[in-house]
Amino acid sequence: MDLLTLFSANLLLLLIFAISFQSMSLRVTPNAHWRSWAAANALLAIALICFAFERVLPTFVAYVLPNTLLLLGFGFHLYAARVLARLPNKLSDVFAPAASYVLVGVLAYVLSDPMLAYVGGNVIFTLLCVATIVAYTSKNFHGLISVIGLVLAFFFLAAVGGLRIFHGLAGDEFAGPGMINDMMQDLHLMSAMLFVSLTGAFSTALSFEQVAQRHKEAAMRDPLTGAYNRREFQARLEDMLHASSKKTFGLLNFDLDHFKQVNDQFGHLAGDQALVKVVAATKAQLRKDDCFARLGGEEFAVLLPDISRENAAKVADRLRQRISEIQFDFAPANFRITASAGIYHGDGTELVMEDLLQAVDESLYRSKNNGRNCVTFAPSLKPVAV
């Protein structure tokens, strides 16, 4: 393609993505990342126009304006990445790289040193790309495929920036002050078009992939407490029972004693607060891989993978004790809620989930009949006859 076609294609893509992202920001929430992407593409489009007419701009403007707009656009890219990654973010950070370059550009103009503008601008540009890569590789993006495309796009630009820094330090001659004053060449325009296409497409995909992930996570959770729901708990238990490599696990089912009295005495809002507090206290006592679920009402269950019988008993008793120590804002200081529990330990070989759940449930009710606030082990279960 000739230079005019490449330039027009880049400009058109930037404007299309800017308008599309701005439109999305008006229709969906949260929308901070959509607005940032829209601003980034709009600023890059203006910067591209400035680079195209760099030779006819006043010298001072040519030193400062194109690269400042470019870095401001990439500052908005970084801001969007950090918003999606749920990392600490300040809008002032968007302007810091561009402001830094303004100082570099003014100094380069005063010294009539285009190499200083070229190298200084590329250093800031490369650091921006690296910071954006770091944001996109944070733990909040784990499991999302679309982020790979964005990481590759910014890695590509970081590599280009590094090569330009080397080029500048090598002492070659410069045609002008711009950081990418050779952007009008075929190779650089095609590279820019590849980057714009990748970031535009994968940014959109990443945003919707995150929404889908949140919906999937919400479908697995109890809306009041945030614990897993019965469906997710049973699915995980079923997977454990059918695992090819058998390991012993614990299955704990506990119920809050006389919980109806909480609702009757203090109201249903207080009951909800109590459930939330119990769940928070329970989660704090469990391992990362344990599956804690609210089965309904005041009934909960915990799946303890790869654990010994002794440790499963210790976990069950620790949870029982921790629940009995919780103090509630809505009740007198001496008010306590206790829990009764039933527990199974084994590898689940040839057991049916329904029989296992029933056995644990029966052991829970034995705890109730034995005075409550205690833990009872389920008896050994016989494999299902084939």
N, C-alpha and C positions, 0 to 999 in steps of 0.2 A: 504494500500500500504506500502511496505517496504521503508526504509530510502533512498536507492539508487534510487528507482523509483520516490519518491517525489522530491528528489534533482534534478534529471534529468528533471522532468516535469517543475519545477520552472525555471531551467536554459534555457530550450528550449523555454518556453513562453517568457521569458525576451529577448532572442535573436531574436525570431520571431517578437516581437513588435518593438525592436530596429531597425531591418532591414526594417520593414514595414514603420515605421515613417520616417526613413531616406529617403526611396524611395519617400514617399509623399512630403517631403521637397524639392525634386528635380523637382517636377512636378507642384506644386501649389504655389500660393502666396496669402496672406502673409504666410511665412513658418517658422517664428521664433519659434512658439509653436511646430511645427512638429520636428524641430531640437532639441529643448529642451527635448521633450518626448523621442526622439531617444537616446540622451545622458544619460537621466535618466535611461532608461532600460539597456543600455550597462554598465553603472557604477554599477548598482545594480547586474547585472550578474557577473561582476568581483568581487564585494564585496561578493557575495554568494560563489564564489570559494574560496576566502580568508578565509571566515568563516569555510568552509569545511576542509581546511588544516591548521587551526589556530594552532593546537597543534604541528605542525612540523615547524612553522615559528619561527624565532628568537624572543625572548621575547619582545624586543622593537618594532619590526614590528607588532607583535600580538596586542600590546597595541594601536598602532596608525593606521595602514593601513586599516583593514577591516571597522572599524567604520567611518573613514574619507571618504572612498569611498561611503559608504552607505549614509552618510549625504550629500555628494556632489551630489549623485543621487537625493535625495529628494529636494535638493536646486534647481535642474533643474526642478523638478515637480512644485515647487512653482513659479519659473520664468515663466513657460508655463501658469500657472493659471493666473498670473498677466498680462501677455501679452494678453490673451484672454479677461480678464476683463477690459482691457484698463486702467490699474492702473499704476502709476509711477513705473518704473522698472530700475534697474541697474544690469549689469552682475556681478559686484563685490559682489552684495548681494547673488549670487549663492554660492560663495566661503566662505562667512563669517561664516556660521554655521560649515562647515568642518574645517576652520582655527581655530575656537574657540575650536573645539574638539581636534585638534592637541595639543594645549596648555594644555588641560585637560589630554590628553593621556600621554604627556611627563611628566607632574607633577606626574601622577599616576605611571608611570614607575620608576621615581626617588624615589618615596616614597614606591614603591612595594605595591601599594594599588589598587588591581583590583576593589574594591567597588567604588572608586572614578571614575574610568573610566566607570564603569557600570552605576552609578547614573548620572554622568555628561553627558554622551552620551545620556542617555534616556531623560534627561531634554531638551537638544537641539533638539532631535528627536521629542519629543512631541510638543514643541513650533513650529517646522517646520510644523507639521501636522495641528496644530491649525491655523497657518498663511495661509496655503493652503485652509483650510475650509473657512476662512474669505474671501479669494479671490473669491472662487467659489459661495459664497452667496451674492456677490455684485450685485447691481442693473442691471448691463449689462447682467446678466444671467437670469433675471426674465422671466418666460414664457418658459424656455427651460427644457424639461423633463430629458434629459441625465445628467444634472448637479447633479441631486439627487443621482445618482449612485456614482459619484465621491465624493460627500459630505459624503455619508455613508461609502465609502471605507476609506477615511482619518479619519473620526470620529472613525471608528473601530481601526485604528492604533494608534490614539491619546489615546484611552482608554487603549489599550495594553501598550503604553508607560507609562501612568499614573500608571498602575498596577506594572510595572517593577520598577518605581521609589519607590513606596511603598515597593516592595520586597527588593530593595537595602537598603532603610533606616531602614528596619526591622532587618538588621544585619545578614542575612543568609550568609552561606559560598558560595564562588564563585570558579568555576573550572578554570576560566581564566579571562582575562581582557576584553573580548568582550562584547559589549552592548547586543547582543542577542546570547551569547555563547551557549544557549540552543536551538538554531534554528534548530539543526539537529534532534530534537525530532519530532515525528509525528505531534503533534498538531501545532507546530509553522511552520513547513513546509507546512502543509495544509492551515494554515492561510495566509502564504505568497503567496501561489498559488491562493487563493481566491482574495487577494488584487491585484495581478498582473493581473488576469483575468478581474476583475472589472475595474481597471484603464485603461487597454488596450482597452477593448471593449467600455467603456463609453467615453473615451477620443476621440476615433475615431468618435463615434456617436455625441458627443458634437460639434466637429469641423464642421462636415457636417450639423448639425442642425443650427449652426450659419450662415453658408453659405446660407442655405435655407431661414433663417430669413432675411438675407440681401437682397436676391433676391426678397422675398415677399415685403419687405419694399420699394425696388427700384421700383417695379411694381406699387406701390401706389403713387409714387412721380413724380413731374415734374423734369426732369433731369437738367434743367438750374437753377431753383430757390430753389428747395428742398421743395416747397409747395406741398400739395396733388394735385393729378391730377383730371380731371373731373370724371373719373370712380369711384374713391374712394369717392369723394364728393357726387355723386349721390347715391352711395350705402349707405352712412351714412344718407343721407336725407331720403331715402326710409325706412331705419330701424326706423327712428324717426317717420315717418308718420304711420307706422304699429305697433308702440310700444303699448303694452297692457295698460300701465299706461301713460295717456296723461299729458304732462307738456308743458307749453308755451315755445316757442323758437323764436329766431330771425333768419331771413335769409337775409343776406346782399349781394348784388351784386354791385360791383363797377368797373368802367372803367376809365383808365387814359385818360385825355382830350388831344386831339391833339397830341397823342403819335407819330403819323407818322412823325411829324415834327422833333422829336428827331432823328429818323433814317435818315431822309433826310439831316438834318443840321450837325449832328455829326457822323453819320455812324452807322451801325448795331451793331458793337462791343460796342459802347457807349449805344445803346438801350438796349443791354443785361445787361450791368452794371447797368443801371437805374432800370431795372426790379428786379435784385438781391437786390439792395439797398431798393427798395420799399417793397419787401417781408420781408427783415430783419427788417425794421422799423415797418411793420404791425404786425409781429409775436411778437415783443416786447410789443405790446399793448394788446395782447389777453391772455385769460386764458389757462391753460393746456388742458382742455377738449374741447375747441373751435376747429372747423375744418376749416382751412384756405386752400383754393385751388386756383390754377391757372386754369381757364377754357379754356384758349387759348389766344394767343397774349397778349394784355394788359388788358384782362378781368379777374377779380378775384371774388371769393365768400367766404363768411364766414358764417358758421353755428354756432349759439350761443345757445346751449342748456340751458334749465332751467333759463330763464332770463325774467325780467319784460319788458314791453314796454318802460318805461322810461329809464331803463339802456341800452336796445338795441339801443335806439336813441342816448344815450350818447356815446356808443362805436362807432357807425357809424360816429358821428361827430368828435370824437377824432381821428379816423383813417384818415378821410378827412383832418383834420387840420395838423396831423403829416406828411402826405404825402406832403402837400403844403410847409412844412418847410424844406424838405430835400435839401441839397446842393450836387451838383455833381461835381466831379473833372474835368470832361471833358467839363464843361460849365462855362460861366461867373458867378460871385457871385450872380447876381440878377436873374439868370435863375431858374424857378420853374416849377414843374409838379403838376397839380391838378387832382382831381378825382371827378367823379360824381357817385352817388349811389342811388340804390333803395332798399327798405327794407320791409320785411313782418314780422309781429308779430302775433302769435296765437298758437294754439295747433295742427293745421293741421288736425283736425277731419274730416274724410270722404273727404279729398282733394286728388286729383291726382297730382303726382309730376310734370308732364308736365304743368298742369294749374298753379301750384304755381310758377314754374320757369318763365313761360311766364308773369305772373302778376308782378313779381319782375323786370323782364327785361323791361317791359313797364314803370314801375315807374322810372327805371334808365334813360330811354330816356326822360321822363318828366323832370328829373333833367338836362339833356343835353339841352332841349329846354328852360328851365328856366334860362339859363345863365351859366350852368356848375358849378363845385365846390360846390355842395350842395347835400342834401339827401332828398329823397321823399319817403313817406310811400305808400305802395301798398294799394288799397282799400280793405275792408273786402270781403273775398271770400265766395261764397255760397257752401255748401257741394254738392258733386256729387249726382245727382238724382239716386235712386236705381230702 
